[in-house]
Each structure stands twice: as structure tokens, then as C-alpha cells.
Amino acid sequence: MEILNQLNWEEFLSSPVSLLILSKTDCQLCDKWFSELESYEIPSGTRLGKLLLDSPGLGRFKMANDWIANIDILPFNAIYVDGIVKKQWSGGGIERLQTRLNQILQP
């Protein structure tokens, strides 16, 4: 899992397929989700990244992704394809993740 910050989020999101997980440093449900993901084999060609919303220097990220202001439940997941959000959902769950990735990765 890549740790995202103000220096690398743009390059990450512009990848062919990337899973962005939004969290905060004190989010216990997020920590549980990250633990689940440790045993998950992410599909080839898909990048997995974590961004802590309470990290400093993310003003540009938040302005470029203004939908983030509406998030009220963490963890929050977003699948990007070539820089465009294709799927979004709150919470964890490997099965939920796999279903959404299948919808994007299978023609």
C-alpha cells in the first residue's frame, strides 16, 4: 500500500487503475480495513494507496476533489481509472472491493 501525500497523489490518481482509501490518523475502522487488505492480493496493474485527510498540505488535493467535503464515514474508497473516479463507497469489506474492481476490470 502506497502512502500518499501532497507530492505524489496526482501521479497516483492518474494511473490506469488506482484504489484510493481516505482515512484519518485516529480512525479505528480504517485501521481494521487496512489490516484486512494486508492479506488481499490486489489485481495486477492496480495501485493501492492510502491518504490521511488530516495530514498537512492537502489543500490542492481537496480542491481538485471537492466531493471529499461530503464524506461523513471513513474509511472511504474510490477507484480511479486514468484520473477519473469510477466507483466510490464507505467502509471496508474485501468482497465489496472485489465486486467493484471486477466491474471495472472486466470488459
N, C-alpha and C positions, 0 to 999 in steps of 0.2 A: 504494500500500500504506500503510495506516494503522499508525502506531507506537502500540502500546497500553501503558498504564501503570496505576498504581493509581487514577487518576482517571477513566479512560474505558473500561475493559474491560467493565464491566457494561452500559453503554449499547450498546456494540458487539455483545456476545453476544446481546442481546435483540432485535436487528434481525431482519427477516423471514428473511433468509438471510445467514449470515456464515461466512467461511472463516478460522479461526484457525490460525496457524502458530506453534508453540512452538519456541524456539531458545535459544541462549546466545551470548554475545559472542564466544567463541572457536571456534565451530562452523563448520568449513570446508565441510562438506557442506550446511549451512544456507545459507551464502553462495552456493554453487553453485545451490541451489534458488531463492533469491531472484533470481539472475541469469536463470534460465530464465523465471521469472514476469514479468520485465520485458517480454517480447515476447508474453505471453499476454493475450488480450482476455477479461477476466472477464465472465461473463454479466450482463446488465442486472439491477439490483436486488440483486446480490450484493456484499457488502463483503468486502474482503481486509485482514487485519490480522496484524501480527507482534508477538509478545510475547516478550521476553527473560527467561527464567526466573531468570537471575542478577541481575536488576535489583532494587534495594531497594524495599520497600514492597508486596510482592505477597502478604503473608500471608493477606489476605481472599480473594484470588483462589484461592490454593492450598487453603484450607479449603473454599471453595464448590465446588471441582473436585478432590475428593480422589483421583480416578483418576490425576491427574498424578504422584503418587508412584510409580506403576508404570511410568512411561515410562523406557525404557533406551536408545532410539535416537532421535537427533534428525537432521533436523527431524521434528517430529510435527505432523500436520494433523488438524483437527477441523472438521467442518461442523456449524454450529448452525442450527436453524430455530426462530425465536421463543424463543430461550433454551434450547433442548433439543438435546443432542448427537445427531446422526443418523448420522454416519459418522466413523470415526477410522482413521488409518493412519500408519505411519512412512515416512520417505523422501520423495523427490521424484518427478517424472515428470508431465508435462503430460497424457499420455494417461490415467494413473491418476486424476488430478484430474478431468478432463473426464467420465470414466465415472461417477464418484461424484456429480458435480454433475448429470449427466443423470438419474440415478436419483432424485434429489430434486426437480429442477425440472420433469421431465416427468410429467404425470398418468398 
